[in-house]
Amino acid sequence: MTDDAHIFCLEDQIKDEIRGVLDLTEETLSQFGFDKYEINLSTRPEKSVGEDDIWEKATSALKEALDDKGWAYQIDDGGGAFYGPKIDVKIEDALGRKWQCSTIQ
């Protein structure tokens, strides 16, 4: 079993693919009764690779997908991976504790 996947798509498909992964994440978590999330959009760290325009496009696609989804989120400035920005989904358990669960990059 794996908990990792890669989606290859054209640049103009990125936002819709991210939105699809967010929908799948929500559907999967809801099957286990998780409906409270903390969402972070993690941006470019100081030590990173890649061109500025690619980082901006990737960050914008993540942000637009979150906005389309209607999920509230916080910006984790500089919290992205060295190779790209990401969305971190933390779930809340029955005791109110938060756990890092899903990451969309």
N, C-alpha and C positions, 0 to 999 in steps of 0.2 A: 504494500500500500504506500502511496506517496501523498504528500500534501503540498506538492509543488507542480506548477504548470507554466507553460510558456505559450503565448498566443502571438503568432506572427501575422501582421496585417499592414495595410497601407497607412500612410500618415493620416489621411482623411477619415480613417476608420477607428482611430485610437480612442476618441471620446466614447463612441458607441460601444466599443469592446469593453472599456473600463466600466461603463454603466451596466453592461451585461454581467460582468463579474461582481459588481456591487449587488445587483439583483440576486444572483446565485448565492452570494454570501448571506444575504438577508434570508433567503428561502431556507438555506441549510441551517443557519443558526436558529431560526424560528421553529424548526422541527424538533429542536432540543429545548425549547422554551425560553430561549434568550431573545429578549426584545429591548433591552437597554444597552446602548452602545456609547462609548466615547470614541470620537473620530478625530484623528490628527492628520493634517496634511503636512508632511515633513519635506522641507525644502533643501536646497543645495548647501552642503557643508563647506567649510573653509577649504578643506583638502578634498578635492574632487577631480574627476577627469571629464573631458568632453567640452564641446563648444557651448558658449552662452546661449545661442539661439536654440539649440536642441534642448537644453535644460528649460528654457522659457516655454517652448512648445509642450514639452512633457508635463511641466507643472500646470500650465493652463488647461491641458486636457484633463488632468486629475481634478482640478478645481471645478471645471465646467461639468464634469460627470457628477461630482458631489452636489453641485448646485441644482442640476437637473433632477437628481434623486431627492432633493429637499432635505438632506441630512445636515444638521448643524455640525460644525467642525471647528477645531482650533488649528492655528498655524504653529507648527513646531519648527521655528526658524533655524535652519542649519541641521536639522535632524535627519535629513535624507541619507541614503547610502552614498558612498563615494562615486557611484556610477549612475545614480538617478534619484529623482524624487519618489515619494511613496505615500500611500494612504495606510495608516495603521488603524485597525478596528480592535478596540478593547471591549470585552463583554463584562457584564456585571452578574455575579452569581447570586444565589439566594441570600447570602450573608452580606451583600453589598460590596464585596471585594471586586476589584477590576483585574482582568487578565488579558494580556496581549493574545489575540486570537488570529486574526487574518491581516495579511499585508498585501496590498496591491501596488505593484511598481511598474 
